[in-house]
Amino acid sequence: MHVINSFGQNKIFEFKSPNLSPYKQGDEYKRLKATKELLEAIDEIISYIRRTGLNANFLPQMGLKIIEPSGIIVIGYNLDAEEITLLETWNQFLYPHIRIITYNSLLSKAKQEISLFDKI
């Protein structure tokens, strides 16, 4: 899903099932590994950002302007502490182009935004 927010920023969302964990237990050294679904989501986001950037030259003629799109992958729900730590580490390396968030985080942010309407 491609969204342009009120600040004119282009956000590309890739939604995966909340039942899918972004990581699985690996065989070697018992460390967590990225799941196939997470890797596919990252590939999709990168491909879409790349296509959007390549097409940005044609869009001004049509009255559209795309400024540095970024991607957000939404995957997993109620992750354990080890998975959350690994997700934060991945986000440090992928930032500012891609972020991985959980449905818990998405719901929390949505509740914050909705609570702002109560103050109006």
C-alpha positions as CSV (number, residue, x, y, z in Angstrom):
1,M,0.0,0.0,0.0
2,H,1.4,3.4,-1.0
3,V,0.3,6.4,1.2
4,I,1.2,10.0,1.0
5,N,0.9,11.5,4.5
6,S,-0.1,15.1,5.4
7,F,3.6,16.1,5.3
8,G,4.0,15.0,1.7
9,Q,6.0,11.9,2.7
10,N,5.6,8.7,0.7
11,K,5.1,5.7,2.8
12,I,5.0,2.2,1.4
13,F,3.5,-0.5,3.6
14,E,3.9,-4.2,3.3
15,F,1.5,-6.0,5.6
16,K,2.1,-9.6,6.6
17,S,0.0,-11.8,8.9
18,P,0.1,-11.0,12.6
19,N,0.4,-14.7,13.1
20,L,3.7,-14.8,11.4
21,S,6.8,-14.1,13.4
22,P,9.6,-12.2,11.6
23,Y,12.1,-14.6,13.1
24,K,12.5,-18.3,13.6
25,Q,15.0,-20.3,15.7
26,G,18.0,-21.3,13.6
27,D,19.8,-24.6,13.8
28,E,23.3,-23.1,14.0
29,Y,24.3,-21.6,17.3
30,K,20.6,-21.5,18.3
31,R,20.3,-17.9,17.0
32,L,17.2,-16.3,15.5
33,K,17.0,-16.1,11.7
34,A,14.7,-14.0,9.5
35,T,11.8,-15.9,8.1
36,K,11.1,-16.3,4.4
37,E,8.1,-13.9,4.8
38,L,10.2,-11.1,6.3
39,L,12.9,-11.4,3.6
40,E,10.2,-11.4,0.9
41,A,8.7,-8.3,2.5
42,I,12.0,-6.5,2.5
43,D,12.6,-7.4,-1.1
44,E,9.1,-6.1,-2.1
45,I,9.7,-2.8,-0.3
46,I,13.1,-2.3,-1.9
47,S,11.7,-3.1,-5.4
48,Y,8.8,-0.7,-4.9
49,I,11.1,2.1,-3.6
50,R,13.4,1.5,-6.6
51,R,10.6,1.6,-9.1
52,T,9.1,4.7,-7.5
53,G,12.5,6.4,-7.7
54,L,13.0,5.5,-11.3
55,N,9.5,6.7,-12.3
56,A,9.8,10.0,-10.3
57,N,11.2,11.8,-13.4
58,F,7.9,11.2,-15.3
59,L,5.5,12.1,-12.5
60,P,6.1,15.9,-12.4
61,Q,4.6,16.1,-15.9
62,M,1.4,14.5,-14.5
63,G,1.4,16.9,-11.5
64,L,2.8,14.3,-9.0
65,K,6.0,14.5,-7.0
66,I,7.6,11.7,-5.1
67,I,10.1,12.6,-2.4
68,E,12.3,9.8,-1.0
69,P,9.8,7.1,-0.2
70,S,10.3,4.9,2.8
71,G,8.9,1.5,3.6
72,I,7.2,0.0,6.6
73,I,6.8,-3.7,7.1
74,V,4.1,-4.8,9.6
75,I,4.6,-8.4,10.8
76,G,4.1,-10.4,13.9
77,Y,2.2,-9.9,17.2
78,N,3.3,-10.3,20.8
79,L,6.9,-11.1,20.1
80,D,9.2,-12.3,22.9
81,A,12.0,-10.2,24.3
82,E,14.7,-11.8,22.1
83,E,12.7,-11.2,18.9
84,I,12.0,-7.6,19.9
85,T,15.7,-7.0,20.5
86,L,16.6,-8.4,17.1
87,L,13.9,-6.4,15.4
88,E,15.3,-3.2,17.0
89,T,18.8,-4.1,15.7
90,W,17.5,-4.7,12.2
91,N,15.7,-1.4,12.3
92,Q,19.0,0.4,13.2
93,F,20.6,-0.9,10.0
94,L,17.6,-0.4,7.7
95,Y,16.7,3.1,8.9
96,P,15.8,5.5,7.4
97,H,14.6,3.6,4.3
98,I,12.8,0.7,5.9
99,R,11.3,0.0,9.3
100,I,9.9,-3.2,10.6
101,I,7.1,-2.9,13.2
102,T,4.7,-5.3,14.9
103,Y,1.0,-5.2,15.0
104,N,1.3,-4.3,18.7
105,S,3.3,-1.2,17.7
106,L,0.8,-0.3,14.9
107,L,-2.2,-0.6,17.3
108,S,-0.4,1.5,20.0
109,K,0.4,4.3,17.6
110,A,-3.2,4.2,16.2
111,K,-4.6,4.5,19.7
112,Q,-2.3,7.5,20.3
113,E,-3.5,9.2,17.2
114,I,-7.2,8.6,17.9
115,S,-6.8,9.9,21.5
116,L,-5.6,13.3,19.9
117,F,-9.1,13.7,18.5
118,D,-10.6,13.6,22.0
119,K,-8.6,16.8,22.8
120,I,-10.0,18.8,19.9
